[in-house]
Amino acid sequence: MNLGLQSFLAVMPILTAAILLVGFRWPAKRAMPIVYVVAAVIAVAFWKVPAVRVAASTIQGLFITANILFIIFGAILLLNTLKHSGAITAIRTGFSDISPDRRIQVVLIAWLFGAFIEGASGFGTPAAIAAPLMVAIGFPALCAVMIGMMIQSTPVTFGAVGTPILIGVKGGLENVHLTSQLADAGMNFDQYIQLITSQSAMMHACAGTFIPLFMVIMMTRFFGKNKSWTEGLSILPFAVLGGLAFTVPYTLTAITLGPEFPSLIGALIGMAIMTTAAKKRFLVPKDSWDFAPRKEWDESWVSKMEISLDSLIDKHPMKIWLAWIPYILVAVILVLTRLPQLPLGSFLKSFAIKWTDIFSTGITGASQPLYLPGAILCFVVIITFFLHRMSTKELGSAIKESSQILLGAGFVLIFTIPMVRVYINSGINAGGYASMPLAMAQWVAASAGNVWPFFAPFIGGLGAFIAGSNTVSNLMFSLFQHGVAENLAISGSFVVALQAVGAAAGNMFCIHNVVAASATVGLLGQEGITLRRTIIPTLYYCTLVGIIGLIVIYGFGYHDQLNLHLLSAMK
């Protein structure tokens, strides 16, 4: 097969998903089984991937599915526990005391609190925690999912204490040839990774500063009474301040400390600044914005899990600090278990469920259940049971309600994630072809030529769309992106940084992340609607960053130290 035909066949599963979910508005539970079959047939019939390897990839995907479902269950269980303990009522009152304006609440809860959770844990946890919290304080479920997906953008490159860079970019790039080139240029590999880290952060700062404003105007446009883009613009000064309060310390941390802490430190500083600003009404508009009365909401906005606060009024009053302790515990424990300097993470990882070399294919399925955020969330639920003096009946109700939500998400994800693994593992085949994602990228690179820096973030986004992971996208494409840069005699580090930033943006438009976020609020079947909306900020992010890439590389003639060394050697 020539490269064009390979690319066409490789994109077919993605096109099938887009047509069914977005075009025909099918729910994911109907669309994704078909998409899985299409991917498997193309892998076996055209890519010549052995059927046993497709089966092994499917099993590997089921391991990952179990991990995601555990996280979803933990997030829902914590929310339902707080609902039955009365904490949610106190949290709602607390936010109303800071500001009843939903636009302010988006900046504080989604943008800043969500960014902190992303910095600590990653892997879709921010949407799993922030989306149900927003539903609990009165947001429509569909709106909470949309905003929850948008959290997964700027903080993601440095999420899970830097995993997308330290595992994704480093693991994707590290090889003897590149290390040797760097040594000849007077650099070591860690310095090169730090350069990519700094470049990624600066591009995120340019695009990410406006994400909280995007969140607000999309909320007022799609969920406001007047369906207005401009209603959200009245909060522009506060929203941009919220963006800067995060991106400035975030960028400085990336440049000075490396990839582990930018999202964590940026979010902590941002929360302190913006909570104070909201209380002092600094840059807060005179008007206050809220959703229309609940009875006027479209049926598609509402989930079966909508929390009726009226039924909780008889709960004993709870102090706001006591209500927030479970979320604070989640954040603290996530950080303590993710810091490589502490032994706790290694201890939790030591318990693993693993199937090595499935069907003798070299593919491994594994889970570290105690290390997953789901285990931490369940542990905090146990603490909350005693801390909030709950009855066993209340906890039992929370467990029952949470278990029921998993059924729909489980059915969808057992097809979605295995499809992803078939895609990624298709590189070993009898036809000698590159993996399906790499074939698509190679075709784009061959077609794009010198304007490649513009397309580099879109390739990163494509990898995240397929895999649902910035880390996996970076593992798949970092070396490829670096190779294209070398062929074009442009900065390899900057092109890889474009990849890392685009991969973060692609998380906003990832099918299985949408399914997971929808499940946490009990709203399955509306995935196509969410995808049609989150493609807007995804395109904004990748387009702006791509333009920045062209300007920096060709307009300013930027070259990194390795690039200069290679150019000198060529002369």
N, C-alpha and C positions, 0 to 999 in steps of 0.2 A: 504493500500500500504506500502511495506517496503521502507526504506530510499533510497536504490539504485534505485528503480523504480521512487520514487518521484524526485530524482535528475535528472534522465534521462528525465522525462517529463518536468521538470522545465527548462532544458537547451535547449529544442526543439525550442522555439522561437528564441533564440540566434543563434543556429546552422542554422536555416532557414535563418536568416538575413545574416549570414556569407557566406553561400553557394550562396545565390542569389546576394549579393552585391560584394563579393570578388571572389567567384568561377565563377559564370556565368556573372559577370560584369554588372548586371542589374542596371539601375539607381534607386535611392531610391524611386522615385515616383511610380515605378512599384513594388518594393520589399516590402516596408513598409506596404501597405494595407494588403498584404498576411500575413506578420508577425503579424500584429494586430489581424487578424482573428484566426491565430494559437494560440496566447496567450489567446484570449477570449474563444476559444473552450476548451483548456486545463483547464482553470480556472473553467468553468462551468461543463464540463463533468467529469473531473478527480479530481479536487480539491474541487468540490462541493460548489463553491462560488455561492451565489444566483445571478441570472441574473440581478436583480435590482442593486446589488452592482457593477457588471461589468459596467452597464450603468452609475451609479454614478461616478465611477472611470474615465470613459470616459469623462464625463462632467468636472470633476476636471482637467483632462489632457488638455481639451480645454481652460480652464482658463489660465493654464501655457503656452499653445501654443500662446495665445493672447499676453501674457507678452513678450515672446521671439520675436514674430513678431514685436512688438512695438520697442524693442531694435534694431532689424535688420533695421527697417525702419529709425529710428533715425540716425544710423551709416551711412547708405547709403545716407540719405538726407544731412548730414553734408558734406560728401565727395563731392557730386554733387554740393552743394552750393559753396564749396571752388574751385571746378573746374570752375564754371561759374564766380566766382569773380576774378579768376586769381591767387588765393593764391597757388594752387597746383603747378603752374609753378614756383613760387618763392621758394616753399619748395623743389622742385626737384633741383633747382639751388643751394640752400643752402647745400643740402647733397652732391652735386657734389663738392662744394667748400671745405667741410670737407674732403671728399674722394669719388672719383667716383667708388671705388672698392665695388662691391655688397656684398662682404664678410664683410667688415667693416659696411656697412649699415644694414646688418642682426643683427650684435651685438648691434648696437645703437638703431635701430627702433624696431625690434622684441623682442630681449632679454630684453633690459633695459626699453625702453618706454612701451613695452607691459607688463612687470612685474609691472611697476608703475600703469598702468590702472587696472591690476588684483588686486593689493593691495588695490586700492580705491573702485573697484566696483565688481569684480568677475563675476560669472554667464555668462561666455562666452564673456563678453564685450571686452577683449583684442583682440581676433581674429576679432571681429566685427569692431574694430577701426583700428588695425594695418594692417590687410590683405588688405582692400581697399586702405589704404595709400601706401602700397608697390606696389600695382597695379598702382596707380597714378604716382609713380616715376619710373615706367618702369619694374617691375617684372611681369613675366607671372602669370596669375590669379591662375592656379593650384599650382604653386610654393608658392604663397602668402598664399593659404589655408593650404598647408602642414606645412609651417613655423608657420603660425598663430595657428595651433593646437598644435605645440610643445611649444609655449609660455605657454600653460596651463599645466604646470608641477610643477616646483620648487616653483613658487610664490603662487600656488593655496591653499596650506594648510593654509596660512595666508592671503588669498584673502578676498575681501569685508570686510576689517578691522577686520580680525580674525574670520569671521562667521563659517567656517568649524570646528574650535576648540570650539568657545564659544557657538555655537548652535548645531553643529553636534556631537562632542565628548562629550561635557558636557551634552547635552540633551539625548544622547544615553546611557550614563553611570549612570547619577544621579539617585540614588534610596536609600531607607532607609537602606537596608542591607549593601551596600558598604560604605555609610556615617558612619555607626556604626563601621564597620571594620577599617576605616581610623582613627576614633576617638580613638579606642583602640590602634592603632599603633602610636598615637601622631601626626597625620596629620589632616588637614581639606581638604575639597573637592577642594577648590581653589588652595591649594598647590599641590595637586595631578594633577590637570589640568596643572599647571605651569611646573611640572615635565615632563608631556607628551609633552608639547610645546617645551621644551628645547631638549628633545630626538628627536623629529620630525625634528627640525631645523638642528641638527647635522647630521642626516642621509641625509637630503636634501642637505646639504653642500657637502657631499661626492659624491653624484650622480649628483647634479645639476650644479656643477662647469663645467662639460663637455658638458652640453646641448647646449651652443652657438657653440661649435665645431661641435657637432652633426648636428645642423641646417645648418652649412656651408658645411660640407662634403656631406650631403644629397642633398643640393642644387646643388653642382657641379656634383654629381653622376647622378641625375635624370633630371637636367635641363641645364647642361653644354654642350658645343659643343662636348667635348670629352668623356662625360659620365664617368667621372673619380672620384673615391673616393679620390685619393691622391692629386688631384689639390687643394682640400680644406685644406689639411694638412699643406700647406706652411704658413697658418695663425695661426697655432697652438699656438704660444706664445701669440699673441694678443687675440685670442679667450679664452684661459685659463685665461689670465689676466681679460678679461671681465667677465668670470665666477666668479673669486675670488672677483672682485670689487663689485659684488652683494652679493655673498654668505657669505663673511666674516662679513660685517656690518649687514646683514640679521640674521645670527646666533647669533651675540652678542646682537642684539636688542631683539631677542626671549628670550634669557637667562636673560637679565636684565629688559626688559620692558613688556614682555608677548606677546600674540598672535596678538594684534591689528595692530602693526606697522612694523613688520619685512620686508614685501615685499615693503612697501612704502619707508621706510628709506633706505633699501638696494638698491632699484632702483634709488633713488635720488642721493645717494653717487656714485653709479656705473656710472650714466650718467655723473656726473661731472668729474670723473676720466677718463672715456673712451673717452669722447669728447675731453678732453685736450690731451690724448695720441694720438688720431687720428690726431689732428691738428699738434702736434709736431712730428708725424710719429714715435712715440716710439713703438717698436716691430712690426711696420707695414712692411710687406714684400715688397721687391723691385718691384715684379711683381704686376700688377693690373688685377683683374678678372671681366669679364662682361659676360652677356648672348650673344649668337650668335645674328646676326641681326634678327629683328622681322619676316622678311619674311621667315626665316628658321625654325621658331618655329612649333612644331606639332600643329595641329588644336585643339587637346584636351586641350592644355594649355591655350587657349585664350577664353575669355568670350565675351558676347555681350556688356558688360559694359566697355571694354577696353577704356581707356581715350586717345583720340588723342590730344596730346599736340600741334600738328601742327595747329589745328584749334583755338588755344588759344593765338597764338603769338600776335594778334592784341590787346590783353588786355593791359591796362595801367600798367607799371611796378609797382610792389608792394614791399615794404620793407619786409625783411625776418621776422622781429619781428612782423609786422602786420599780416603776413600770418599765423604765429604760434599761435597768440592770441586765436583763437577759441579752439584749442587743449589744451592750457594752462587753459582756462576757464573750459573746460570739466573736466580736472583733479582736479582743485581747488574746483569746485562745488561738484564733487563726494566725495571728502574728507570731505568737510564741512557738507554734508548731511549724511555721514556715521559715523561721530564721535559721540559716545553716550553722550559725555559731552556737546554737543550743542543741542539746541531745534529744529533746522531746520528739522532734519530727522523725529522726532516725529510729527511735524506739517504736513509734506508731507504724512506721513503714515496715518494721521487721515482721509484722503479721501480714502475710500475703496469701491470696488464693490465686494459683497460677496453673495454666496449662501450657507447658513449654513444647515447642516444635509440634504444633497441632497437625496430625496426619502426616508427619515427617515433611512438612513444607517449610520449616524455619520460622513460621508465624507463631507468635505467642500471645495468649490472652491472659491478662492479669488484673487483679484488683487488690488494693490495699485499703480495706474497708475502714479501719480505725483512723487512717490518715485523711480520709475524705471529709469534706465539709459536712456531709450528712451525719457522720458520727458525732462531730462537734455540736451540731445543732441538736441532736437527740440528747447528748450529754447535758446541754444547757436546759433542755426541757425538763430533765430530771431535777436539776438544781431549782428551776422555776417552780416546780411542783411543791417543794418544801418552802422556798423563799416566799411565795405568794400564798402559802397556806391553803392549797387547793384540796378539794375532796377527790377521792379515787373516782367517783362518778364523773366529775368534771374532766379529769384527765382521760378517762375512758371515752367520753364523748369526743374529745379532741382527736384521739387515736382513730376512732371509727370514722369520723368525718374526713380525716386526712387519707386514710386507706382507700376510701371510695374514689378519691380524685385520681389515684394512680392508674386506674384501669385503662382509661382512654389514652393517656400519655404513653403507657407501656406498649399498647398495640401499635401506635404510630412509630415509636422509636425503635422497635425491634425490626422494622424495615429500613428506617432512615439511616441509622448508624452502620449496619452491615453494608448498605449500599456504598457508603463513604469508604469503608475499608476495602471493598472490592475495587473501587476506583484507585485508591492509593497503592494497593498491593499488586496492581496489574503490570508493574514494570518487569516482572519475571514471567516470560512467555516464550512460546515456541517460535513466534514471529520475529523476535529480536527487536521489538519496538520499545520505545520509552513508555513509562506509565501514562495513562490517559491524561491526567492533569498536565504532565510535562509536555506531552504532544501538543496540547492546545497552546501552551506557553511558547513552545518552539515556533509554531506557526505564526503567532502574533509577532514574535521577535523578528522572524524572517520578513514579515510584511512591513514592520514599523521602521526599521533602519535607524537613522540618526535621531528620530523623535522618540526613541525608546524610553527616555526618562519620564515622558508623559504617561506611557502605558505601564511602567513598572509598578506603581501602586495598585493599578487595576488587577494585575496578575496576583499581587499579594491578597487583594480582596477576593479574587476568584478562589484562591486556595482556602481562605477562611470560609467562604460560602460553601465550598464542598465539604471541608473537614469540620467546620464549626469551631476552629481553633486557630488563633494567631500562631501559637507554637508550632503546630503541625504544618501550617502554610510556610513558615520560615524554614522548617526542616526540609520541606519539599523543594522550595524555590530559591533559597539564598545562594547556593553555589551556581545555579543556572543564571540568576540575575548578575552575579559577579562575573561569570564567563561572558555574558553579553556585553557588559561594561568594558571588559578587557578587549574584546573584538572591536568595539567602537572607540577605543583609546580614551575613555572617560573615567571619571572616578568610580572605582568599584565600591568603596565604602558608602558613598552617597546613594548609589543605586540600590544597594542592600538596605540602606535606611529607608528609602522610598518603599521597598518591599515590606519592611516591618511596619511602617505607618499604614500602608494600604491594607495589610493583613488585619490590623486592628479595626480599621473602618469596616471591613467585610463582615465582622461579627454582628453588625447591625442588621445584616441582610442574610442571615444564615437560617436555613429551614429548621434544623433541629434545635437551635437556640430559641426560635419562635415557639416551637412546640413545647419546649421545656418551660419557658416563661408563661405560656398560656396555661399549662397544667397547674402551675403554682397558684393561679387565681381561679381555677376551675372553669376555664374558657377554651375548650377545644372545638375546632371546626371553623374558626375564623382566621386561620393562618394566612390565607391569601390576602385578606384585607390588610393585615399588619405588614406583610411583605410589600404590598403596593405603596405603603406609606414610608416604610423605613428605607426603601430604595432612594428616596429623596435625599436624606442626609448622607447616605453612603456615596451617592454620585457627587454631592457637594464636596465631601471630604477628599475623595480620590482625585477629582478634577482639580481642585485647588492645589493639592500637594503635587500633582503631576505638573502643573504650570510652574510651581515653585522650583521643581526639579529642572525643568527646561531653562528657567531664568538663571539659576545658580550655576548650572553646568556649562551652558553655552553663553548666556548673557554676561556672567562674571568670570567665565573661564576657570571655574573651580577645579583644582586637582589636589588629591590627597598625596601624602608622602610616597605611598606605594605606586600610585599612578605616575607621579613625576619620575620615579626611579625606572619604571617600565618604559616610559616615553624616552628617557635618556638612553636606555639600553637599545631601544629600537633605532635610535639615530646612530 
